[in-house]
Amino acid sequence: MSIRFVQISHIVLTTQEIADVLIEHLKSYDDYDQMMKAFAKMAKKYSACSSRNNGGDLGPLEVHTSAPELYNAAMKAPVREVQGPVKTKFGHHIFVLTEEEPLGDTGIDGINQPGMGAGDGTL
């Protein structure tokens, strides 16, 4: 598995049954943008996470998240497809990987970058 930066939107629900109903509805959309509009509305209405205020946008997913099951599922998920439910200690997550990019060595160590350090001749 390659290392990558991922950003997700999610909805946290109390039961798998509710999650299954919402997933079925979201998968009925053929258009990604329309599906994400419906996703955001569902997040605002049903999600138990404060990200509901942002339509479920969780932002960049951190490696050391408090929901490792969600992180692991996101690392395997394709972009722009509804996934889940994934059970964590917070509930049942429906999620969409909204953005990804591979992480790798850029060959730049930052030492010679502008704005780094106090300037020439200092330690």
N, C-alpha and C positions, 0 to 999 in steps of 0.2 A: 504494500500500500504506500503510495507516494504521499509526501507531506504537502498539504495545501491549505490555503487560507479559504475559509468558507464563511458566508453570511447567510443566516436563515431567518425566516419568519415562522412563528409557531403559535399554536393554540393549545393551552393546557386545560384538560377536562377531568372531571372527577370519575367518570366511568368509561369503560371501553365501548359500551353500547352507544353512548352519545358520540364518541369519537368515530365509530364505524359509520353512523348516519351522516355525519359531516363530511367524512372522507368520500363516501359514495356520492354525495351531492357535488363536491368539488371536482371529482374525477369526471363528472358529466360534462364539464366545459371543454370545448375544443380550442378556445382561444386563451392563451396564457394571461393576457392582460385582464380579460373579463374574470377569469378564475381568481386572480390576485385581488381584484376589487371585492369579489364575494368573500374571499379569505379574510380580508381586512375587516369587512363588516361582521363576519362571524367571530373574529378575534375580539372585536370591541364588545360584542354582545355576550359571548360565552366563556372567554378565556379567564382562567384563575390567576394569570400572570399579569404583572403591571405593564408588560409590553403590549397589552391590549390597547393602551392609550396611543400606541404607535401602529395600530393595525396588526399587531403581532410581530413587528420587526424586532428581532433580538439583537441585531447587529452582528459584528464579527464574533464567531464562536471561539471561546478560549479553550486551550488544551486542558487546563486545570479547572474545568467547570464543576459546579456542584451537582451536575447531572451527567455523569460520564456515559450513561447509556445513550443519551441524546447525542452527545459528541461522537460516539462510536458509530451510531446509525448515520449521522450526517456525513462522516468521512467516507461512507460506502454509497451514499445516495447520489443519483443523477441530478443534474441541475434542472430546475423549473418543473419538477414533478412532485405531486403531493405524496408524502410518505407517512407511515405510521399505522396505527398508534404505537408509540414507544413508551413503555411504562418506566417511570422513575419515582423517586420518593415524593415528587411534587404532583404526580398524577399521570394522565395519559396524554402524550404529546402528538399532535398532528403537525407536520412541518413541511416547508418547502425550502430547498436550497436555492436562494435567489442569486447568489454570486459565488464564484470560485476562481482561484488562480493558484497555480503551483508555486510553492515556496522553494527557493534554492539559493545557492551561493551566487551572489552577483559579482563576486571578485573584488568588491569594494569593502575595505575594512573600516572606513570612516575616519581614519587618522588624518588624511590630507583633505578632508572635506571642509568647505568654507563654514565658518561659525563654530568650528570645533576647537576646544581648548582656549587658552588665554592669548595665543599668538606665538609668533616665532621667538625663540630664545627663552621660553618659560617652561616650567615643569608642570 
